């Protein structure tokens, strides 16, 4: 069953299915890790809101963030975090997880790290399926080591594809290596 999104969300059915898979992983891991109910809800909410504005137009994302320079693919997290804060969301770990979920952030709590992994490891993505499924199954047994491996894999892909390395991503790598 698809997770409930805020009324202001702008997502395609395909994106909604991705959000549901991410949230399902976060819910599973929170149970397997035995996290308390407060953290469990933070993980769930970070998952269901992380891509809530992913399908907004570039003009709308730039207007929402005031950012006229960053690549458009990096704007949906900050736009959603800002919208949630305006709507009254006060949990900093949730807001920061959503804000930085695309590039990562070195000062994240476990909520941000869990979202970063779930967004990459969710089973609907077509690449490295066996490897990602293996890592998803390892999160509860070895959260920090799995997180480090996910960061490494994402950095390797960025470098292999000749993509820009963003300063928060570099700082995240330096914090886990």
C-alpha positions, 0 to 999 in steps of 0.5 A: 500500500502506498504511503500517505503524502502531504496534500502539497506533494508533487510526485508521479505514481512512479515516484510515489511507489519509490517513496513507499519502498524507501519508507518500507525499508526504513520501517523494517530497519527500525524494527530490526534495530529496535529503535524507540518509537520516537526515532522510528517515527522520524525514520518513517516521516523522513522516508515519506517526505524526502521526495515529496516535491521531486516532480516540481518544475525547475522554476517552482523548485528554484522559487521554493528554495531561492537557489538559482545556481545548484543543479535542479536535481539537488533542490527537491530535498531543500524545498521539501525541508523548507516546506515542512518547517513552514508547516510546523515540523520541528524535528531537526534530524528529519528536516536535515535528513530530507534536506541533504538526502541527495548529497549526504551530510557529515553531521547527520544523525542516524535518521539521515544516514538511514534515509540515505541508505534506504534511498539508494538500496530500495529494491525498485532501482534496476542497478546492482540489485543483488549487491544492494539487496545484500546491503539492505539485509545487512543494515540491522547487523552492521549499520555503520559499516553498511552506511560506509559501504553505501557512501563509497558506492555512491561516490564511486558511481559519481566519479565513474559517471564524471559527475560533480562532487559536492562539498557535503558529499566529500565531507560525508566521505571524510567523516566515515573513512 
